[in-house]
Structure formats: structure tokens, C-alpha cells
Amino acid sequence: MKRINKIYNYLSEQTQGLKIEDLTEKVGFSTIQISNELGILK
């Protein structure tokens, strides 16, 4: 699986139960958080 696909799947899973309002106001992801969770380099 390509790195971009891993990132896409991770973000998709993490935002599964969120409403559009949550995404536009409160939720954000950093590259450090994503790389740590997936065990990849930034």
C-alpha cells in the first residue's frame, strides 16, 4: 500500500463519526501525529 493511501485511510477512519461542523471548526491533524500513528517518516 502506498503511503498516501495509508494516510487517506487513517484520516478516513479518524473522521468517520464526525459531523461537517466538527471538521470545519474543531478537528485537525498534524503531520507529526499522523506519522507517529502510522510509523512513517514525515
C-alpha positions in Angstrom: 0.0 0.0 0.0 1.3 3.4 -0.9 2.0 6.0 1.8 -0.7 8.3 0.6 -3.3 5.5 0.8 -2.2 4.8 4.4 -2.7 8.4 5.3 -6.0 8.6 3.5 -7.3 5.5 5.3 -6.1 6.8 8.6 -7.9 10.2 8.2 -11.0 8.5 6.9 -11.2 6.2 10.0 -10.5 9.1 12.4 -13.2 11.3 10.9 -15.8 8.6 10.4 -18.3 9.7 13.1 -17.8 13.4 12.9 -20.2 15.9 11.5 -19.2 18.6 9.0 -19.4 21.2 11.7 -16.8 19.4 13.8 -14.5 19.2 10.8 -14.7 22.9 9.9 -14.4 24.2 13.5 -12.6 21.8 15.9 -10.8 18.9 14.5 -7.4 18.9 13.0 -4.5 16.6 12.4 -0.8 17.4 12.4 1.8 15.7 10.3 3.6 14.6 13.4 0.5 13.0 14.8 -0.1 11.1 11.6 3.5 10.0 11.2 3.6 8.7 14.8 0.4 6.8 14.5 1.3 5.2 11.2 5.0 4.7 11.9 6.2 6.6 8.9 8.6 9.4 8.4 7.3 12.9 7.6 
